[in-house]
Amino acid sequence: MADQSAGAESGAKAKPDAEAKPSGGIGRSEPLRIAGTVLMIALWVADLLVHHSHVQKVLGFVLIPVLVHVAITDLEQRRIKNRVTFPAAVAAVLIGIVLHLDGVPGQLVAGVAVGAFLMLFAVLSRGGLGMGDVKLGVVLGLFLSRYVLVALVVGLLASSVLSLGVLATRGISVGRKTAIPLGPFLAFGGVVAVLAGPWLLSAT
């Protein structure tokens, strides 16, 4: 009986550790979270300094912590949680209604368009893209409107470069089986769009 009890206690203790490091993720990382917090503050400061409209500044200020959180959870758990994306989507629309009602249709069109594009990508890739990435794309569209094009181009290009690097270093057979989370790359593209989206689009 004592051995069985000890085994049960050992199994109970082992369960949290298994949950702390989900399959495919790196597990909870305090250095990553600290770095994310520092980065978020730096990006907030940058958002306040760039020459954008007050609406863009507010939307960027709210979007930045969402992107940092999504990047961290996708690296740690390979998950982009609904409890983050859904409130963020609602916040984007509410901010638009309060600060720039005329821009809300553009927000909605961008959100739907990006969501549809990534959904098609997910279907064609047969699991290569998760629904969390699709929902993140919708959020980016709602926050960035037409500047979401910058986020998509930058994010997908960065992801492609890393994928090619993995194929080159690990070989095609192994590289094709290596899972690369897209969330951090979309988040990176979103940050670029927040800080430089208007300038990049006007320069093209």
MODELLER restraints for C-alpha pairs under 7 A, 6 or more apart:
rsr = mdl.restraints
at = mdl.atoms
rsr.add(forms.Gaussian(group=physical.xy_distance, feature=features.Distance(at['CA:20:A'], at['CA:27:A']), mean=5.57, stdev=0.5))
rsr.add(forms.Gaussian(group=physical.xy_distance, feature=features.Distance(at['CA:20:A'], at['CA:28:A']), mean=6.11, stdev=0.5))
rsr.add(forms.Gaussian(group=physical.xy_distance, feature=features.Distance(at['CA:21:A'], at['CA:27:A']), mean=3.80, stdev=0.5))
rsr.add(forms.Gaussian(group=physical.xy_distance, feature=features.Distance(at['CA:21:A'], at['CA:28:A']), mean=6.63, stdev=0.5))
rsr.add(forms.Gaussian(group=physical.xy_distance, feature=features.Distance(at['CA:21:A'], at['CA:77:A']), mean=6.94, stdev=0.5))
rsr.add(forms.Gaussian(group=physical.xy_distance, feature=features.Distance(at['CA:22:A'], at['CA:77:A']), mean=5.52, stdev=0.5))
rsr.add(forms.Gaussian(group=physical.xy_distance, feature=features.Distance(at['CA:24:A'], at['CA:78:A']), mean=6.53, stdev=0.5))
rsr.add(forms.Gaussian(group=physical.xy_distance, feature=features.Distance(at['CA:25:A'], at['CA:75:A']), mean=5.73, stdev=0.5))
rsr.add(forms.Gaussian(group=physical.xy_distance, feature=features.Distance(at['CA:25:A'], at['CA:76:A']), mean=4.70, stdev=0.5))
rsr.add(forms.Gaussian(group=physical.xy_distance, feature=features.Distance(at['CA:25:A'], at['CA:77:A']), mean=4.60, stdev=0.5))
rsr.add(forms.Gaussian(group=physical.xy_distance, feature=features.Distance(at['CA:25:A'], at['CA:78:A']), mean=5.39, stdev=0.5))
rsr.add(forms.Gaussian(group=physical.xy_distance, feature=features.Distance(at['CA:26:A'], at['CA:75:A']), mean=6.30, stdev=0.5))
rsr.add(forms.Gaussian(group=physical.xy_distance, feature=features.Distance(at['CA:26:A'], at['CA:76:A']), mean=4.75, stdev=0.5))
rsr.add(forms.Gaussian(group=physical.xy_distance, feature=features.Distance(at['CA:26:A'], at['CA:77:A']), mean=6.91, stdev=0.5))
rsr.add(forms.Gaussian(group=physical.xy_distance, feature=features.Distance(at['CA:27:A'], at['CA:76:A']), mean=4.57, stdev=0.5))
rsr.add(forms.Gaussian(group=physical.xy_distance, feature=features.Distance(at['CA:27:A'], at['CA:77:A']), mean=6.21, stdev=0.5))
rsr.add(forms.Gaussian(group=physical.xy_distance, feature=features.Distance(at['CA:28:A'], at['CA:76:A']), mean=5.66, stdev=0.5))
rsr.add(forms.Gaussian(group=physical.xy_distance, feature=features.Distance(at['CA:33:A'], at['CA:72:A']), mean=6.97, stdev=0.5))
rsr.add(forms.Gaussian(group=physical.xy_distance, feature=features.Distance(at['CA:36:A'], at['CA:68:A']), mean=6.14, stdev=0.5))
rsr.add(forms.Gaussian(group=physical.xy_distance, feature=features.Distance(at['CA:40:A'], at['CA:64:A']), mean=6.59, stdev=0.5))
rsr.add(forms.Gaussian(group=physical.xy_distance, feature=features.Distance(at['CA:40:A'], at['CA:65:A']), mean=6.12, stdev=0.5))
rsr.add(forms.Gaussian(group=physical.xy_distance, feature=features.Distance(at['CA:40:A'], at['CA:68:A']), mean=6.60, stdev=0.5))
rsr.add(forms.Gaussian(group=physical.xy_distance, feature=features.Distance(at['CA:44:A'], at['CA:61:A']), mean=6.03, stdev=0.5))
rsr.add(forms.Gaussian(group=physical.xy_distance, feature=features.Distance(at['CA:47:A'], at['CA:57:A']), mean=6.20, stdev=0.5))
rsr.add(forms.Gaussian(group=physical.xy_distance, feature=features.Distance(at['CA:47:A'], at['CA:60:A']), mean=6.65, stdev=0.5))
rsr.add(forms.Gaussian(group=physical.xy_distance, feature=features.Distance(at['CA:47:A'], at['CA:61:A']), mean=6.70, stdev=0.5))
rsr.add(forms.Gaussian(group=physical.xy_distance, feature=features.Distance(at['CA:47:A'], at['CA:195:A']), mean=6.15, stdev=0.5))
rsr.add(forms.Gaussian(group=physical.xy_distance, feature=features.Distance(at['CA:48:A'], at['CA:57:A']), mean=6.52, stdev=0.5))
rsr.add(forms.Gaussian(group=physical.xy_distance, feature=features.Distance(at['CA:50:A'], at['CA:195:A']), mean=6.65, stdev=0.5))
rsr.add(forms.Gaussian(group=physical.xy_distance, feature=features.Distance(at['CA:55:A'], at['CA:99:A']), mean=6.31, stdev=0.5))
rsr.add(forms.Gaussian(group=physical.xy_distance, feature=features.Distance(at['CA:59:A'], at['CA:92:A']), mean=6.79, stdev=0.5))
rsr.add(forms.Gaussian(group=physical.xy_distance, feature=features.Distance(at['CA:59:A'], at['CA:143:A']), mean=6.01, stdev=0.5))
rsr.add(forms.Gaussian(group=physical.xy_distance, feature=features.Distance(at['CA:60:A'], at['CA:194:A']), mean=5.65, stdev=0.5))
rsr.add(forms.Gaussian(group=physical.xy_distance, feature=features.Distance(at['CA:64:A'], at['CA:191:A']), mean=6.91, stdev=0.5))
rsr.add(forms.Gaussian(group=physical.xy_distance, feature=features.Distance(at['CA:67:A'], at['CA:187:A']), mean=4.99, stdev=0.5))
rsr.add(forms.Gaussian(group=physical.xy_distance, feature=features.Distance(at['CA:70:A'], at['CA:80:A']), mean=5.88, stdev=0.5))
rsr.add(forms.Gaussian(group=physical.xy_distance, feature=features.Distance(at['CA:70:A'], at['CA:183:A']), mean=6.63, stdev=0.5))
rsr.add(forms.Gaussian(group=physical.xy_distance, feature=features.Distance(at['CA:71:A'], at['CA:183:A']), mean=5.70, stdev=0.5))
rsr.add(forms.Gaussian(group=physical.xy_distance, feature=features.Distance(at['CA:71:A'], at['CA:184:A']), mean=4.24, stdev=0.5))
rsr.add(forms.Gaussian(group=physical.xy_distance, feature=features.Distance(at['CA:71:A'], at['CA:187:A']), mean=6.35, stdev=0.5))
rsr.add(forms.Gaussian(group=physical.xy_distance, feature=features.Distance(at['CA:73:A'], at['CA:79:A']), mean=6.04, stdev=0.5))
rsr.add(forms.Gaussian(group=physical.xy_distance, feature=features.Distance(at['CA:73:A'], at['CA:80:A']), mean=6.50, stdev=0.5))
rsr.add(forms.Gaussian(group=physical.xy_distance, feature=features.Distance(at['CA:74:A'], at['CA:80:A']), mean=5.82, stdev=0.5))
rsr.add(forms.Gaussian(group=physical.xy_distance, feature=features.Distance(at['CA:74:A'], at['CA:181:A']), mean=6.52, stdev=0.5))
rsr.add(forms.Gaussian(group=physical.xy_distance, feature=features.Distance(at['CA:74:A'], at['CA:183:A']), mean=6.12, stdev=0.5))
rsr.add(forms.Gaussian(group=physical.xy_distance, feature=features.Distance(at['CA:75:A'], at['CA:181:A']), mean=6.89, stdev=0.5))
rsr.add(forms.Gaussian(group=physical.xy_distance, feature=features.Distance(at['CA:78:A'], at['CA:181:A']), mean=6.66, stdev=0.5))
rsr.add(forms.Gaussian(group=physical.xy_distance, feature=features.Distance(at['CA:79:A'], at['CA:132:A']), mean=6.81, stdev=0.5))
rsr.add(forms.Gaussian(group=physical.xy_distance, feature=features.Distance(at['CA:80:A'], at['CA:132:A']), mean=4.86, stdev=0.5))
rsr.add(forms.Gaussian(group=physical.xy_distance, feature=features.Distance(at['CA:81:A'], at['CA:132:A']), mean=6.82, stdev=0.5))
rsr.add(forms.Gaussian(group=physical.xy_distance, feature=features.Distance(at['CA:85:A'], at['CA:135:A']), mean=6.58, stdev=0.5))
rsr.add(forms.Gaussian(group=physical.xy_distance, feature=features.Distance(at['CA:85:A'], at['CA:136:A']), mean=6.32, stdev=0.5))
rsr.add(forms.Gaussian(group=physical.xy_distance, feature=features.Distance(at['CA:85:A'], at['CA:139:A']), mean=6.57, stdev=0.5))
rsr.add(forms.Gaussian(group=physical.xy_distance, feature=features.Distance(at['CA:88:A'], at['CA:139:A']), mean=6.67, stdev=0.5))
rsr.add(forms.Gaussian(group=physical.xy_distance, feature=features.Distance(at['CA:89:A'], at['CA:139:A']), mean=5.17, stdev=0.5))
rsr.add(forms.Gaussian(group=physical.xy_distance, feature=features.Distance(at['CA:89:A'], at['CA:142:A']), mean=6.58, stdev=0.5))
rsr.add(forms.Gaussian(group=physical.xy_distance, feature=features.Distance(at['CA:92:A'], at['CA:142:A']), mean=5.92, stdev=0.5))
rsr.add(forms.Gaussian(group=physical.xy_distance, feature=features.Distance(at['CA:92:A'], at['CA:143:A']), mean=5.45, stdev=0.5))
rsr.add(forms.Gaussian(group=physical.xy_distance, feature=features.Distance(at['CA:93:A'], at['CA:104:A']), mean=6.78, stdev=0.5))
rsr.add(forms.Gaussian(group=physical.xy_distance, feature=features.Distance(at['CA:93:A'], at['CA:142:A']), mean=6.84, stdev=0.5))
rsr.add(forms.Gaussian(group=physical.xy_distance, feature=features.Distance(at['CA:96:A'], at['CA:103:A']), mean=6.58, stdev=0.5))
rsr.add(forms.Gaussian(group=physical.xy_distance, feature=features.Distance(at['CA:96:A'], at['CA:104:A']), mean=5.53, stdev=0.5))
rsr.add(forms.Gaussian(group=physical.xy_distance, feature=features.Distance(at['CA:97:A'], at['CA:104:A']), mean=6.46, stdev=0.5))
rsr.add(forms.Gaussian(group=physical.xy_distance, feature=features.Distance(at['CA:106:A'], at['CA:145:A']), mean=5.79, stdev=0.5))
rsr.add(forms.Gaussian(group=physical.xy_distance, feature=features.Distance(at['CA:107:A'], at['CA:141:A']), mean=6.25, stdev=0.5))
rsr.add(forms.Gaussian(group=physical.xy_distance, feature=features.Distance(at['CA:107:A'], at['CA:142:A']), mean=4.51, stdev=0.5))
rsr.add(forms.Gaussian(group=physical.xy_distance, feature=features.Distance(at['CA:107:A'], at['CA:143:A']), mean=6.74, stdev=0.5))
rsr.add(forms.Gaussian(group=physical.xy_distance, feature=features.Distance(at['CA:107:A'], at['CA:145:A']), mean=4.63, stdev=0.5))
rsr.add(forms.Gaussian(group=physical.xy_distance, feature=features.Distance(at['CA:108:A'], at['CA:142:A']), mean=5.94, stdev=0.5))
rsr.add(forms.Gaussian(group=physical.xy_distance, feature=features.Distance(at['CA:110:A'], at['CA:141:A']), mean=4.60, stdev=0.5))
rsr.add(forms.Gaussian(group=physical.xy_distance, feature=features.Distance(at['CA:110:A'], at['CA:142:A']), mean=6.28, stdev=0.5))
rsr.add(forms.Gaussian(group=physical.xy_distance, feature=features.Distance(at['CA:110:A'], at['CA:145:A']), mean=5.23, stdev=0.5))
rsr.add(forms.Gaussian(group=physical.xy_distance, feature=features.Distance(at['CA:110:A'], at['CA:146:A']), mean=6.42, stdev=0.5))
rsr.add(forms.Gaussian(group=physical.xy_distance, feature=features.Distance(at['CA:111:A'], at['CA:138:A']), mean=4.28, stdev=0.5))
rsr.add(forms.Gaussian(group=physical.xy_distance, feature=features.Distance(at['CA:111:A'], at['CA:139:A']), mean=6.44, stdev=0.5))
rsr.add(forms.Gaussian(group=physical.xy_distance, feature=features.Distance(at['CA:111:A'], at['CA:140:A']), mean=6.89, stdev=0.5))
rsr.add(forms.Gaussian(group=physical.xy_distance, feature=features.Distance(at['CA:111:A'], at['CA:141:A']), mean=3.90, stdev=0.5))
rsr.add(forms.Gaussian(group=physical.xy_distance, feature=features.Distance(at['CA:111:A'], at['CA:142:A']), mean=4.83, stdev=0.5))
rsr.add(forms.Gaussian(group=physical.xy_distance, feature=features.Distance(at['CA:112:A'], at['CA:138:A']), mean=6.30, stdev=0.5))
rsr.add(forms.Gaussian(group=physical.xy_distance, feature=features.Distance(at['CA:114:A'], at['CA:137:A']), mean=5.64, stdev=0.5))
rsr.add(forms.Gaussian(group=physical.xy_distance, feature=features.Distance(at['CA:114:A'], at['CA:138:A']), mean=5.84, stdev=0.5))
rsr.add(forms.Gaussian(group=physical.xy_distance, feature=features.Distance(at['CA:114:A'], at['CA:141:A']), mean=6.27, stdev=0.5))
rsr.add(forms.Gaussian(group=physical.xy_distance, feature=features.Distance(at['CA:115:A'], at['CA:134:A']), mean=5.43, stdev=0.5))
rsr.add(forms.Gaussian(group=physical.xy_distance, feature=features.Distance(at['CA:115:A'], at['CA:135:A']), mean=6.63, stdev=0.5))
rsr.add(forms.Gaussian(group=physical.xy_distance, feature=features.Distance(at['CA:115:A'], at['CA:137:A']), mean=5.59, stdev=0.5))
rsr.add(forms.Gaussian(group=physical.xy_distance, feature=features.Distance(at['CA:115:A'], at['CA:138:A']), mean=4.89, stdev=0.5))
rsr.add(forms.Gaussian(group=physical.xy_distance, feature=features.Distance(at['CA:118:A'], at['CA:134:A']), mean=5.34, stdev=0.5))
rsr.add(forms.Gaussian(group=physical.xy_distance, feature=features.Distance(at['CA:119:A'], at['CA:134:A']), mean=5.96, stdev=0.5))
rsr.add(forms.Gaussian(group=physical.xy_distance, feature=features.Distance(at['CA:122:A'], at['CA:128:A']), mean=6.30, stdev=0.5))
rsr.add(forms.Gaussian(group=physical.xy_distance, feature=features.Distance(at['CA:122:A'], at['CA:129:A']), mean=4.65, stdev=0.5))
rsr.add(forms.Gaussian(group=physical.xy_distance, feature=features.Distance(at['CA:122:A'], at['CA:130:A']), mean=6.52, stdev=0.5))
rsr.add(forms.Gaussian(group=physical.xy_distance, feature=features.Distance(at['CA:133:A'], at['CA:182:A']), mean=6.83, stdev=0.5))
rsr.add(forms.Gaussian(group=physical.xy_distance, feature=features.Distance(at['CA:133:A'], at['CA:183:A']), mean=5.98, stdev=0.5))
rsr.add(forms.Gaussian(group=physical.xy_distance, feature=features.Distance(at['CA:140:A'], at['CA:148:A']), mean=6.19, stdev=0.5))
rsr.add(forms.Gaussian(group=physical.xy_distance, feature=features.Distance(at['CA:140:A'], at['CA:190:A']), mean=6.70, stdev=0.5))
rsr.add(forms.Gaussian(group=physical.xy_distance, feature=features.Distance(at['CA:141:A'], at['CA:148:A']), mean=5.40, stdev=0.5))
rsr.add(forms.Gaussian(group=physical.xy_distance, feature=features.Distance(at['CA:147:A'], at['CA:193:A']), mean=6.02, stdev=0.5))
rsr.add(forms.Gaussian(group=physical.xy_distance, feature=features.Distance(at['CA:147:A'], at['CA:197:A']), mean=5.39, stdev=0.5))
rsr.add(forms.Gaussian(group=physical.xy_distance, feature=features.Distance(at['CA:147:A'], at['CA:198:A']), mean=6.76, stdev=0.5))
rsr.add(forms.Gaussian(group=physical.xy_distance, feature=features.Distance(at['CA:148:A'], at['CA:193:A']), mean=6.70, stdev=0.5))
rsr.add(forms.Gaussian(group=physical.xy_distance, feature=features.Distance(at['CA:150:A'], at['CA:189:A']), mean=6.79, stdev=0.5))
rsr.add(forms.Gaussian(group=physical.xy_distance, feature=features.Distance(at['CA:150:A'], at['CA:193:A']), mean=5.53, stdev=0.5))
rsr.add(forms.Gaussian(group=physical.xy_distance, feature=features.Distance(at['CA:150:A'], at['CA:197:A']), mean=6.09, stdev=0.5))
rsr.add(forms.Gaussian(group=physical.xy_distance, feature=features.Distance(at['CA:151:A'], at['CA:186:A']), mean=6.53, stdev=0.5))
rsr.add(forms.Gaussian(group=physical.xy_distance, feature=features.Distance(at['CA:151:A'], at['CA:189:A']), mean=3.86, stdev=0.5))
rsr.add(forms.Gaussian(group=physical.xy_distance, feature=features.Distance(at['CA:151:A'], at['CA:190:A']), mean=4.64, stdev=0.5))
rsr.add(forms.Gaussian(group=physical.xy_distance, feature=features.Distance(at['CA:151:A'], at['CA:192:A']), mean=6.63, stdev=0.5))
rsr.add(forms.Gaussian(group=physical.xy_distance, feature=features.Distance(at['CA:151:A'], at['CA:193:A']), mean=5.34, stdev=0.5))
rsr.add(forms.Gaussian(group=physical.xy_distance, feature=features.Distance(at['CA:152:A'], at['CA:186:A']), mean=6.65, stdev=0.5))
rsr.add(forms.Gaussian(group=physical.xy_distance, feature=features.Distance(at['CA:152:A'], at['CA:189:A']), mean=6.28, stdev=0.5))
rsr.add(forms.Gaussian(group=physical.xy_distance, feature=features.Distance(at['CA:154:A'], at['CA:189:A']), mean=4.91, stdev=0.5))
rsr.add(forms.Gaussian(group=physical.xy_distance, feature=features.Distance(at['CA:155:A'], at['CA:185:A']), mean=4.60, stdev=0.5))
rsr.add(forms.Gaussian(group=physical.xy_distance, feature=features.Distance(at['CA:155:A'], at['CA:186:A']), mean=4.56, stdev=0.5))
rsr.add(forms.Gaussian(group=physical.xy_distance, feature=features.Distance(at['CA:155:A'], at['CA:188:A']), mean=6.23, stdev=0.5))
rsr.add(forms.Gaussian(group=physical.xy_distance, feature=features.Distance(at['CA:155:A'], at['CA:189:A']), mean=4.44, stdev=0.5))
rsr.add(forms.Gaussian(group=physical.xy_distance, feature=features.Distance(at['CA:156:A'], at['CA:185:A']), mean=6.95, stdev=0.5))
rsr.add(forms.Gaussian(group=physical.xy_distance, feature=features.Distance(at['CA:158:A'], at['CA:185:A']), mean=6.45, stdev=0.5))
rsr.add(forms.Gaussian(group=physical.xy_distance, feature=features.Distance(at['CA:159:A'], at['CA:182:A']), mean=6.79, stdev=0.5))
rsr.add(forms.Gaussian(group=physical.xy_distance, feature=features.Distance(at['CA:159:A'], at['CA:185:A']), mean=6.02, stdev=0.5))
rsr.add(forms.Gaussian(group=physical.xy_distance, feature=features.Distance(at['CA:166:A'], at['CA:175:A']), mean=5.57, stdev=0.5))
rsr.add(forms.Gaussian(group=physical.xy_distance, feature=features.Distance(at['CA:167:A'], at['CA:175:A']), mean=4.57, stdev=0.5))
rsr.add(forms.Gaussian(group=physical.xy_distance, feature=features.Distance(at['CA:167:A'], at['CA:176:A']), mean=6.96, stdev=0.5))
